[in-house]
Amino acid sequence: MPRPTPEHPIPASAKKPVVTLVVVLLGYLVLPMGMSGTTVAVHRIGTDLDASGASLQWVVTGYFLAASSLMLVAGSLGDLFGRRRVYRLGAIVYGSGCAFSAAAPDILALDIARTVTGIGAAGVMAGGGAIVATTFSGPARTRAFAAVGTTGGVGLALGPTVAGWLVGALGWRATFGLFGSIGCVLIVGTWALAESRATDKPRLDRAGTATFVAGLALTVFAITQGSEAGWTSARVLGPALAGLLLLTVFTAIERRAERPVLDLSLLRNRRFAGWLLAALTTSVGIGGMLVYLPVYLQGVNDLSSDEAGLTMLMMTLPVLVLPSVSGRLVTRGVPPRLVVVTALLLLAAGNALLTVLHPGIGALQLLVPLLLAGSGMGLASGLIDGQAMTEVDPARAGMASGLVSTVRGTTQSLVLALFGSALITILDARLGSPDAAGRVAAGDVAPIPGLPGIDPATELTDAWRLVLAVVAGVVLLSALVVLRLLRAAPADRGDAKVRTFPRATHRPAETSVPVPPADAVPDRQPIAARSIDACRRPSQCS
């Protein structure tokens, strides 16, 4: 537990750390489960609400986008107004979003409700990380964040299976309602927590945050619209250009800001950039498969939602086991770069071998590709964040882990949008109908009126094979680049180029120790730690 000093009083929550950790862990179990678990409900949602294409994609993409992009904002608000307050407000918004999702009368209402749910998830996960940081210190903090990371990985991995059973037994509306009820439990649990906030209120990088969130949202929106409106239409090019412009402005703002929300100067460090690329590549290699394969299995193989979820266990079980294995390998002297490159090669092999996909494929034929992909994800998730932190000055560890978490979450949002849009674009080229392409991509493989002799299941399978081959190639090339970057001399850490900031007048005193991130949770930002580089004395960062 933290040692009390006049400058660093012990938060009341530190006096009951077990209760605090249980409340936080419940959030980190349920929210990732809701992220990945929704994928098995997409096929039935599309059927019930007569939806397909971009509007159906947004049920998943909207949640990921809101959660990943708004963690930066939630973290700063927690420093300003209190971490427990942000956690509680996030739980309220999350529960309300789930309730509205359960009652949504049409796909537009459901898309809005799911985006609202993602906003709440950002508050819960950002606030939860900061609460753990203020409650524990030293080895206890390391163990606490290990528990947070493991719990998040369990939730993400078991999401499709658990949600598959729930959707099969109760339906998707009742499943959303059940997740909402757990949000109510989180709200009640916040009364067992103590409030904490920065001793001196930090400034919120409003310009950087606004341009990042708006730029990312517009870019993802353009990608999801491309397959239906046409990639050269004003409906796509307008948002895409505006989004890219805002992201360019965001980069310029962050380079000049006294206290940037993301310190992009860290990218000068080649080894850190290598670990960052590895984090990005794992999202590319696993994201589309995790989200869209259950839809294929339900539509083409006519599996129920619970059967599709059970099939996905072949990929998700290694994610539960192998993070600890990668840590033991490094401890025993295996170079971390070889472990992570091996993980990326396993991901590439899993995607490549899954090109054997065909209508009626059995679990035995899926076993090897899914095990390989899951093994790659499991090995990488137990290694990337911790190794990335070793490559930067300890005074910037909080900012560095924030950059890794943001890149991972952003990539997941973009991958979901790109994977779905690529399937629809390929199908549109084959079928000549954007509407039919959207329905087939959503798993509706019934005969298409006006297109006799065309088997939608075969067309969808061919589109899947092409996309999987491209993903495998991208992951393979990225693995080679990661290997090259990580071969840079350890001295190339950028320590001599540490960006210096003015003495902080807004440093959260009680959270000045670097926060280890949760490896498997796509979109978590270690909140209060991002101001760590403003420590006035080394003793405050120990």
Backbone torsions as a table, in degrees:
resi	resn	phi	psi	omega
1	MET	NA	153.3	179.6
2	PRO	-61.7	147.1	175.9
3	ARG	-87.2	132.5	-178.2
4	PRO	-73.8	138.5	171.2
5	THR	-140.9	164.9	177.4
6	PRO	-57.4	-33.3	-178.4
7	GLU	-84.7	-23.4	-174.2
8	HIS	-129.6	71.7	177.6
9	PRO	-65.5	149.3	179.3
10	ILE	-72.7	126.1	173.8
11	PRO	-61.5	148.6	-179.7
12	ALA	-60.6	-30.6	179.9
13	SER	-63.2	-24.3	-179.3
14	ALA	-69.4	-18.6	179.2
15	LYS	-79.5	-12.6	176.9
16	LYS	-134.8	62.8	-171.6
17	PRO	-65.2	-33.6	-177.6
18	VAL	-63.8	-46.2	178.9
19	VAL	-61.8	-44.2	179.2
20	THR	-58.4	-46.8	-177.5
21	LEU	-65.0	-39.0	180.0
22	VAL	-62.3	-44.0	179.7
23	VAL	-62.8	-44.4	-179.8
24	VAL	-66.0	-43.0	-178.7
25	LEU	-63.9	-33.9	177.4
26	LEU	-60.7	-41.5	176.7
27	GLY	-63.5	-41.3	-178.7
28	TYR	-74.4	-14.8	173.8
29	LEU	-84.3	-47.2	-170.8
30	VAL	-76.6	-41.9	-174.1
31	LEU	-67.2	-47.0	174.0
32	PRO	-61.4	-34.2	177.3
33	MET	-62.0	-39.4	177.0
34	GLY	-68.1	-30.9	178.0
35	MET	-64.2	-57.3	-175.7
36	SER	-80.1	-27.7	-175.9
37	GLY	-70.3	-27.1	-178.9
38	THR	-61.9	-23.5	-175.5
39	THR	-60.4	-34.9	-177.5
40	VAL	-76.4	-13.1	179.2
41	ALA	-92.8	-11.3	-173.1
42	VAL	-59.2	-43.1	-177.7
43	HIS	-60.8	-46.2	-178.7
44	ARG	-70.1	-36.3	176.7
45	ILE	-60.5	-45.3	178.9
46	GLY	-59.1	-40.3	179.3
47	THR	-68.4	-45.7	-176.4
48	ASP	-68.9	-37.0	-176.0
49	LEU	-102.6	7.2	179.4
50	ASP	52.9	52.8	-175.8
51	ALA	-125.1	154.8	177.5
52	SER	-162.2	177.6	174.2
53	GLY	65.2	-143.7	-173.3
54	ALA	-62.0	-39.6	-178.7
55	SER	-63.6	-36.3	177.8
56	LEU	-75.3	-36.5	176.1
57	GLN	-56.2	-36.7	-172.3
58	TRP	-68.0	-17.9	176.1
59	VAL	-57.6	-37.7	178.3
60	VAL	-93.5	-46.6	-174.5
61	THR	-64.1	-40.2	-178.9
62	GLY	-60.5	-39.9	178.6
63	TYR	-63.9	-50.4	-179.1
64	PHE	-60.9	-43.7	-176.8
65	LEU	-63.3	-48.1	-178.5
66	ALA	-64.0	-44.5	-177.0
67	ALA	-65.1	-43.9	-174.5
68	SER	-74.4	-38.7	-174.2
69	SER	-81.3	-28.2	-174.7
70	LEU	-92.9	-1.9	176.1
71	MET	-62.7	-33.1	177.7
72	LEU	-61.0	-44.0	179.6
73	VAL	-67.3	-44.5	-178.0
74	ALA	-61.2	-38.5	179.2
75	GLY	-63.5	-44.8	179.3
76	SER	-66.4	-38.5	177.7
77	LEU	-65.3	-34.5	176.7
78	GLY	-64.1	-40.9	176.7
79	ASP	-62.8	-36.8	-176.3
80	LEU	-78.4	-48.9	-167.9
81	PHE	-112.0	-6.2	178.6
82	GLY	118.8	131.4	-176.6
83	ARG	-72.9	-39.3	177.6
84	ARG	-63.5	-38.9	179.2
85	ARG	-61.9	-41.9	178.4
86	VAL	-66.2	-41.8	178.1
87	TYR	-60.3	-46.5	-178.1
88	ARG	-65.4	-45.9	179.1
89	LEU	-62.3	-39.7	176.7
90	GLY	-61.2	-40.9	179.0
91	ALA	-65.1	-38.3	178.1
92	ILE	-64.3	-46.2	179.7
93	VAL	-65.2	-41.0	179.1
94	TYR	-61.2	-50.0	179.8
95	GLY	-61.3	-40.4	178.9
96	SER	-65.3	-41.4	178.3
97	GLY	-61.8	-41.3	177.3
98	CYS	-63.3	-41.4	-179.5
99	ALA	-64.2	-44.3	177.9
100	PHE	-65.9	-34.1	176.6
101	SER	-62.2	-41.8	-178.8
102	ALA	-64.1	-29.2	-176.4
103	ALA	-102.4	5.4	-173.5
104	ALA	-59.9	126.8	-179.4
105	PRO	-82.1	-19.7	-179.1
106	ASP	-150.9	176.3	-173.0
107	ILE	-69.8	-32.8	178.9
108	LEU	-64.2	-45.6	178.4
109	ALA	-62.3	-38.6	179.8
110	LEU	-67.3	-41.1	178.0
111	ASP	-60.6	-43.5	179.2
112	ILE	-64.5	-43.8	-179.1
113	ALA	-63.3	-39.4	179.8
114	ARG	-69.1	-35.9	176.4
115	THR	-65.6	-41.8	176.2
116	VAL	-61.1	-40.5	178.4
117	THR	-60.4	-40.0	177.8
118	GLY	-64.7	-35.7	176.3
119	ILE	-61.8	-44.3	177.1
120	GLY	-63.0	-38.9	179.3
121	ALA	-61.5	-37.0	178.3
122	ALA	-60.6	-41.4	179.1
123	GLY	-66.2	-42.0	-179.3
124	VAL	-65.3	-46.2	-175.2
125	MET	-74.5	-37.8	177.4
126	ALA	-68.4	-47.5	178.8
127	GLY	-63.5	-38.7	-179.8
128	GLY	-62.9	-42.5	179.0
129	GLY	-62.7	-41.5	-179.7
130	ALA	-69.4	-35.9	178.5
131	ILE	-64.0	-42.3	177.1
132	VAL	-62.3	-39.8	-178.4
133	ALA	-63.9	-34.6	-178.4
134	THR	-85.3	-13.8	-176.9
135	THR	-91.8	-33.1	-174.3
136	PHE	-119.3	159.4	174.2
137	SER	-146.9	162.2	176.3
138	GLY	61.5	-143.1	-179.3
139	PRO	-60.1	-31.6	178.7
140	ALA	-64.3	-36.8	177.7
141	ARG	-66.3	-41.2	178.8
142	THR	-60.5	-44.8	179.0
143	ARG	-65.0	-38.9	-179.7
144	ALA	-63.5	-44.3	-179.9
145	PHE	-72.5	-27.1	172.4
146	ALA	-63.5	-41.5	177.3
147	ALA	-64.8	-39.2	177.8
148	VAL	-62.0	-47.2	-179.7
149	GLY	-63.2	-43.7	179.3
150	THR	-63.7	-42.8	-179.4
151	THR	-63.7	-42.7	177.2
152	GLY	-62.1	-39.5	177.6
153	GLY	-64.8	-40.1	177.7
154	VAL	-62.0	-44.8	179.8
155	GLY	-62.0	-45.1	-179.6
156	LEU	-64.7	-41.6	-176.1
157	ALA	-71.5	-40.3	-176.2
158	LEU	-87.2	-7.5	-177.8
159	GLY	-51.2	-54.3	-179.1
160	PRO	-60.7	-36.7	-178.3
161	THR	-71.8	-50.5	-178.8
162	VAL	-64.0	-46.6	179.8
163	ALA	-65.0	-33.8	177.3
164	GLY	-61.2	-44.5	176.9
165	TRP	-62.9	-43.6	-177.8
166	LEU	-65.6	-44.7	179.9
167	VAL	-64.6	-39.9	178.8
168	GLY	-64.7	-37.2	-175.9
169	ALA	-88.2	-36.5	-171.3
170	LEU	-115.5	-21.4	-172.6
171	GLY	96.1	161.0	-174.5
172	TRP	-71.9	-31.4	179.4
173	ARG	-65.5	-46.3	179.3
174	ALA	-65.3	-32.6	178.5
175	THR	-65.6	-44.5	174.9
176	PHE	-60.6	-40.6	178.2
177	GLY	-62.2	-37.7	178.7
178	LEU	-65.4	-43.1	176.2
179	PHE	-62.1	-36.7	176.8
180	GLY	-63.8	-37.1	178.6
181	SER	-65.7	-33.2	176.3
182	ILE	-68.2	-32.0	173.1
183	GLY	-59.2	-37.3	176.7
184	CYS	-64.2	-37.9	177.2
185	VAL	-62.2	-40.0	177.7
186	LEU	-62.7	-39.8	179.0
187	ILE	-61.3	-46.6	179.1
188	VAL	-62.1	-39.0	-178.1
189	GLY	-63.9	-24.3	-178.2
190	THR	-66.6	-19.7	178.0
191	TRP	-72.5	-12.2	174.8
192	ALA	-89.8	-3.5	-178.6
193	LEU	-100.7	157.3	174.7
194	ALA	-102.0	152.7	-179.9
195	GLU	-81.6	146.7	172.4
196	SER	-149.4	149.9	177.9
197	ARG	-153.8	171.0	178.5
198	ALA	-63.8	137.3	178.4
199	THR	-60.1	-46.3	173.2
200	ASP	-110.8	122.8	-171.8
201	LYS	-62.6	128.4	178.4
202	PRO	-78.3	159.8	173.3
203	ARG	-84.7	141.5	175.2
204	LEU	-90.5	125.8	177.7
205	ASP	-74.0	78.6	-172.6
206	ARG	-63.3	-45.1	-177.4
207	ALA	-64.5	-44.8	179.6
208	GLY	-64.6	-43.9	-179.2
209	THR	-64.6	-45.8	-177.6
210	ALA	-63.0	-45.2	-178.8
211	THR	-67.4	-35.0	179.6
212	PHE	-67.5	-50.5	-177.9
213	VAL	-63.4	-46.9	-178.8
214	ALA	-66.4	-42.1	179.8
215	GLY	-63.7	-43.0	179.3
216	LEU	-66.2	-43.6	-179.0
217	ALA	-61.9	-44.0	-179.9
218	LEU	-65.9	-39.0	179.7
219	THR	-65.2	-45.9	179.2
220	VAL	-64.8	-40.2	178.1
221	PHE	-59.8	-43.5	180.0
222	ALA	-62.2	-40.6	-179.5
223	ILE	-64.4	-42.8	-178.5
224	THR	-68.8	-25.3	-179.5
225	GLN	-86.7	-18.2	-172.3
226	GLY	-59.1	-40.4	-175.9
227	SER	-69.2	-24.6	-178.1
228	GLU	-97.9	-44.8	-175.4
229	ALA	-85.7	-16.1	-174.4
230	GLY	97.0	134.2	-172.1
231	TRP	-68.9	-15.8	179.3
232	THR	-104.0	5.9	-178.3
233	SER	-76.9	157.5	179.3
234	ALA	-63.5	-29.2	-179.7
235	ARG	-66.1	-21.3	178.8
236	VAL	-102.7	-49.0	-175.6
237	LEU	-65.4	-36.7	-180.0
238	GLY	-60.0	-58.9	177.8
239	PRO	-61.6	-36.1	-178.2
240	ALA	-64.4	-47.2	-179.7
241	LEU	-66.2	-40.7	178.4
242	ALA	-63.4	-41.3	179.2
243	GLY	-64.0	-45.4	179.2
244	LEU	-64.9	-37.0	177.7
245	LEU	-63.6	-44.4	-180.0
246	LEU	-64.8	-38.5	178.2
247	LEU	-67.8	-33.2	175.0
248	THR	-66.5	-43.0	176.9
249	VAL	-63.0	-39.3	177.7
250	PHE	-58.5	-43.7	178.7
251	THR	-61.0	-43.4	179.5
252	ALA	-65.1	-40.0	179.7
253	ILE	-63.6	-44.9	-176.3
254	GLU	-66.4	-30.8	179.3
255	ARG	-69.9	-23.1	-175.9
256	ARG	-109.3	-10.9	-175.0
257	ALA	-70.3	141.6	175.8
258	GLU	-65.4	-38.1	-179.3
259	ARG	-133.0	78.8	-174.9
260	PRO	-68.6	149.5	176.2
261	VAL	-70.9	-28.6	172.7
262	LEU	-136.0	123.6	-178.6
263	ASP	-87.9	95.5	-175.6
264	LEU	-72.9	-11.8	178.3
265	SER	-65.8	-16.3	177.2
266	LEU	-62.0	-23.0	-177.5
267	LEU	-70.1	-11.2	175.8
268	ARG	-67.9	-22.8	179.3
269	ASN	-80.0	112.5	-172.8
270	ARG	-64.9	-40.2	-178.3
271	ARG	-68.2	-40.6	175.7
272	PHE	-63.4	-41.4	177.9
273	ALA	-60.9	-34.2	177.5
274	GLY	-64.0	-44.2	177.8
275	TRP	-67.8	-34.2	176.9
276	LEU	-64.7	-42.3	177.3
277	LEU	-64.5	-35.9	177.4
278	ALA	-63.2	-41.3	177.3
279	ALA	-62.4	-43.5	178.3
280	LEU	-62.3	-42.4	-175.6
281	THR	-68.1	-36.2	177.5
282	THR	-62.9	-37.2	177.0
283	SER	-65.4	-40.2	177.7
284	VAL	-63.9	-41.9	-174.1
285	GLY	-73.6	-26.2	-173.4
286	ILE	-113.2	-23.9	-170.0
287	GLY	-59.6	-53.2	-177.5
288	GLY	-64.5	-39.7	-179.8
289	MET	-64.2	-45.3	-177.8
290	LEU	-63.3	-37.3	-173.9
291	VAL	-88.7	-42.5	-169.7
292	TYR	-99.5	-19.3	179.5
293	LEU	-63.1	-40.8	176.2
294	PRO	-58.4	-34.6	178.2
295	VAL	-64.5	-43.7	178.4
296	TYR	-61.3	-47.3	-176.4
297	LEU	-63.0	-36.8	178.8
298	GLN	-73.0	-39.7	-177.0
299	GLY	-77.2	-50.0	-173.8
300	VAL	-83.7	-42.6	-178.2
301	ASN	-93.3	0.0	177.4
302	ASP	57.4	36.6	174.8
303	LEU	-80.5	152.0	172.8
304	SER	-76.3	168.3	-178.9
305	SER	-62.7	-37.7	179.8
306	ASP	-72.8	-32.0	176.2
307	GLU	-68.8	-39.5	177.3
308	ALA	-64.7	-41.6	177.8
309	GLY	-62.7	-38.8	178.6
310	LEU	-66.0	-38.2	177.7
311	THR	-62.4	-37.4	-178.5
312	MET	-68.0	-14.8	176.2
313	LEU	-59.1	-28.5	179.2
314	MET	-61.9	-27.7	177.8
315	MET	-93.6	-34.2	-172.6
316	THR	-85.2	-25.3	-179.7
317	LEU	-61.1	-42.3	177.4
318	PRO	-60.9	-26.5	178.7
319	VAL	-66.7	-25.4	179.0
320	LEU	-80.0	-28.0	-169.6
321	VAL	-100.1	-41.4	-165.6
322	LEU	-80.4	-19.1	176.3
323	PRO	-55.6	-40.2	178.8
324	SER	-70.0	-29.9	179.5
325	VAL	-66.2	-42.9	-179.7
326	SER	-63.2	-37.8	177.2
327	GLY	-63.4	-41.2	179.8
328	ARG	-67.6	-36.4	178.8
329	LEU	-61.9	-44.1	179.7
330	VAL	-66.7	-40.1	179.1
331	THR	-60.2	-33.1	-177.9
332	ARG	-88.3	8.1	171.6
333	GLY	105.6	-0.2	177.4
334	VAL	-73.4	127.5	-179.7
335	PRO	-57.4	130.7	-178.6
336	PRO	-56.9	-35.0	-178.5
337	ARG	-64.0	-34.5	178.6
338	LEU	-69.9	-36.0	178.6
339	VAL	-65.5	-47.2	-176.3
340	VAL	-70.6	-37.0	177.1
341	VAL	-66.1	-39.2	174.6
342	THR	-59.7	-42.1	178.5
343	ALA	-60.2	-43.5	179.8
344	LEU	-67.2	-36.9	176.9
345	LEU	-65.7	-36.3	175.7
346	LEU	-63.7	-39.9	176.8
347	LEU	-63.1	-44.1	178.6
348	ALA	-61.9	-43.0	179.9
349	ALA	-64.6	-40.3	179.0
350	GLY	-61.0	-44.2	177.8
351	ASN	-65.8	-40.9	-179.2
352	ALA	-64.6	-44.2	-178.0
353	LEU	-71.3	-23.4	179.1
354	LEU	-72.8	-6.8	175.0
355	THR	-68.4	-4.1	171.8
356	VAL	-76.1	-1.3	-179.3
357	LEU	-50.0	134.4	176.4
358	HIS	-157.0	158.3	178.6
359	PRO	-57.2	132.2	179.9
360	GLY	85.5	6.5	-178.9
361	ILE	-59.3	138.9	-177.7
362	GLY	-95.0	169.8	-178.3
363	ALA	-61.7	-35.1	-178.2
364	LEU	-64.0	-38.5	178.5
365	GLN	-72.8	-25.4	178.0
366	LEU	-83.3	-16.5	-170.9
367	LEU	-58.1	-53.2	-175.0
368	VAL	-64.9	-50.0	179.3
369	PRO	-59.2	-42.2	-177.3
370	LEU	-71.6	-37.3	176.8
371	LEU	-64.6	-41.9	179.5
372	LEU	-63.5	-46.2	-179.8
373	ALA	-64.1	-44.2	178.7
374	GLY	-64.7	-36.5	178.7
375	SER	-66.2	-41.0	177.0
376	GLY	-61.8	-43.4	178.8
377	MET	-64.6	-42.3	-178.6
378	GLY	-64.3	-44.8	178.9
379	LEU	-63.9	-42.4	-177.5
380	ALA	-69.1	-39.9	-174.8
381	SER	-67.9	-22.8	179.0
382	GLY	-86.8	3.1	-169.4
383	LEU	-130.4	-41.2	-164.0
384	ILE	-59.7	-52.9	-172.1
385	ASP	-63.0	-46.7	-178.3
386	GLY	-62.9	-42.5	179.5
387	GLN	-68.0	-36.9	178.1
388	ALA	-60.8	-37.4	-178.6
389	MET	-67.9	-27.4	-179.6
390	THR	-73.7	-12.6	-175.2
391	GLU	-93.9	1.0	-179.3
392	VAL	-125.6	162.3	174.9
393	ASP	-55.9	132.9	-179.9
394	PRO	-53.9	-28.3	179.8
395	ALA	-67.8	-12.9	179.7
396	ARG	-117.9	18.1	-177.9
397	ALA	-63.6	-38.1	-179.9
398	GLY	-64.3	-46.1	178.0
399	MET	-63.3	-38.5	-179.2
400	ALA	-65.0	-45.0	-180.0
401	SER	-67.3	-30.9	174.8
402	GLY	-64.2	-39.9	178.6
403	LEU	-65.1	-42.7	179.1
404	VAL	-61.8	-47.1	-178.3
405	SER	-63.6	-40.7	-179.2
406	THR	-68.3	-42.5	178.3
407	VAL	-62.1	-42.1	179.7
408	ARG	-63.3	-47.6	-179.2
409	GLY	-65.3	-41.6	178.6
410	THR	-63.0	-43.0	179.9
411	THR	-62.4	-40.9	179.0
412	GLN	-60.1	-42.1	178.4
413	SER	-63.0	-44.5	-179.3
414	LEU	-67.8	-38.7	-179.8
415	VAL	-63.5	-43.6	179.2
416	LEU	-60.1	-43.6	179.6
417	ALA	-66.4	-44.4	-177.4
418	LEU	-68.2	-42.5	-177.3
419	PHE	-62.0	-49.4	179.6
420	GLY	-63.8	-42.3	-179.9
421	SER	-66.4	-35.6	178.6
422	ALA	-64.3	-43.5	177.9
423	LEU	-59.2	-46.3	-177.1
424	ILE	-67.4	-38.7	179.6
425	THR	-63.2	-44.4	178.6
426	ILE	-63.8	-43.3	179.9
427	LEU	-66.3	-37.3	178.1
428	ASP	-62.3	-40.5	178.8
429	ALA	-64.4	-31.4	-179.1
430	ARG	-85.1	-36.5	-173.9
431	LEU	-96.9	-23.0	-179.9
432	GLY	74.6	19.3	-179.1
433	SER	-145.8	111.1	179.0
434	PRO	-59.2	-37.4	-179.3
435	ASP	-65.6	-46.4	178.6
436	ALA	-64.1	-39.2	179.7
437	ALA	-61.4	-42.3	179.6
438	GLY	-63.7	-40.0	-179.4
439	ARG	-69.3	-40.5	179.4
440	VAL	-66.0	-43.2	178.5
441	ALA	-60.4	-29.4	178.6
442	ALA	-82.8	5.1	175.3
443	GLY	97.9	3.6	178.3
444	ASP	-86.9	98.1	-174.7
445	VAL	-107.0	25.6	174.4
446	ALA	-68.4	154.9	178.6
447	PRO	-53.5	140.6	-176.1
448	ILE	-95.2	121.7	178.2
449	PRO	-58.8	135.3	178.9
450	GLY	85.7	-3.9	179.0
451	LEU	-127.9	66.2	-179.6
452	PRO	-68.1	147.9	177.8
453	GLY	84.5	-3.2	178.6
454	ILE	-102.6	126.7	178.8
455	ASP	-96.4	107.2	-177.7
456	PRO	-58.1	-35.6	-179.4
457	ALA	-63.2	-40.7	178.6
458	THR	-67.5	-41.5	179.1
459	GLU	-63.1	-42.5	178.6
460	LEU	-64.0	-40.1	179.3
461	THR	-63.4	-43.0	178.6
462	ASP	-62.3	-39.3	177.8
463	ALA	-64.6	-42.0	177.5
464	TRP	-59.7	-46.0	-178.8
465	ARG	-59.5	-42.1	-179.0
466	LEU	-65.5	-45.8	-179.4
467	VAL	-64.6	-42.3	178.9
468	LEU	-61.7	-39.8	178.8
469	ALA	-64.0	-40.5	178.1
470	VAL	-64.9	-44.4	179.5
471	VAL	-60.8	-43.6	179.3
472	ALA	-60.3	-42.0	178.7
473	GLY	-65.3	-41.6	179.2
474	VAL	-63.6	-43.9	-179.9
475	VAL	-65.0	-39.9	178.7
476	LEU	-62.4	-47.7	178.7
477	LEU	-62.5	-40.5	178.9
478	SER	-63.2	-37.5	179.1
479	ALA	-61.2	-40.3	179.1
480	LEU	-66.8	-38.9	178.2
481	VAL	-67.2	-41.1	178.1
482	VAL	-60.1	-43.5	179.0
483	LEU	-59.6	-43.1	-179.5
484	ARG	-66.2	-43.3	-179.6
485	LEU	-64.6	-39.5	-177.4
486	LEU	-77.5	-8.3	174.3
487	ARG	-80.7	-7.7	178.6
488	ALA	-59.5	148.7	-178.8
489	ALA	-60.0	140.2	178.5
490	PRO	-54.5	-26.4	180.0
491	ALA	-65.1	-19.7	179.9
492	ASP	-80.2	61.0	-177.6
493	ARG	-102.4	-5.7	-179.7
494	GLY	75.2	10.6	-177.0
495	ASP	-62.3	-33.4	-178.8
496	ALA	-73.6	-13.8	-177.9
497	LYS	-109.4	23.1	-178.2
498	VAL	-57.8	129.4	179.9
499	ARG	-74.1	126.4	-177.7
500	THR	-98.3	139.4	-179.7
501	PHE	-117.1	160.0	175.6
502	PRO	-62.2	156.9	176.1
503	ARG	-54.7	129.9	-172.5
504	ALA	-72.6	135.5	170.0
505	THR	-104.6	7.6	-175.4
506	HIS	-135.4	19.1	-176.6
507	ARG	-69.4	130.1	174.6
508	PRO	-73.0	98.8	-168.7
509	ALA	-57.7	-39.0	-172.4
510	GLU	-81.0	-0.3	-177.3
511	THR	-126.9	34.6	-172.9
512	SER	-85.2	4.3	177.5
513	VAL	-91.1	139.1	-179.8
514	PRO	-54.9	138.1	-178.2
515	VAL	-99.2	115.2	175.6
516	PRO	-65.0	133.8	-177.0
517	PRO	-83.1	162.3	174.8
518	ALA	-84.8	121.3	-168.3
519	ASP	-63.9	-42.8	-167.1
520	ALA	-95.2	-1.4	-175.6
521	VAL	-92.9	114.3	-169.7
522	PRO	-59.2	-26.4	-167.2
523	ASP	-133.5	44.3	-178.9
524	ARG	-106.3	136.1	178.9
525	GLN	-111.3	121.8	174.8
526	PRO	-71.7	104.6	-157.9
527	ILE	-69.3	-79.6	-167.8
528	ALA	-65.3	-15.5	-176.4
529	ALA	-71.3	-11.1	-174.6
530	ARG	-71.0	-12.0	176.1
531	SER	-94.7	14.6	-174.6
532	ILE	-63.7	-29.3	-175.7
533	ASP	-69.6	0.4	179.8
534	ALA	-103.2	14.3	-177.9
535	CYS	-57.9	136.7	-178.3
536	ARG	-81.9	-33.7	-179.2
537	ARG	-132.0	144.7	178.6
538	PRO	-55.1	-33.9	-178.0
539	SER	-63.0	-23.4	-179.8
540	GLN	-78.7	-11.6	-179.2
541	CYS	-108.1	7.7	-176.1
542	SER	-87.8	NA	NA
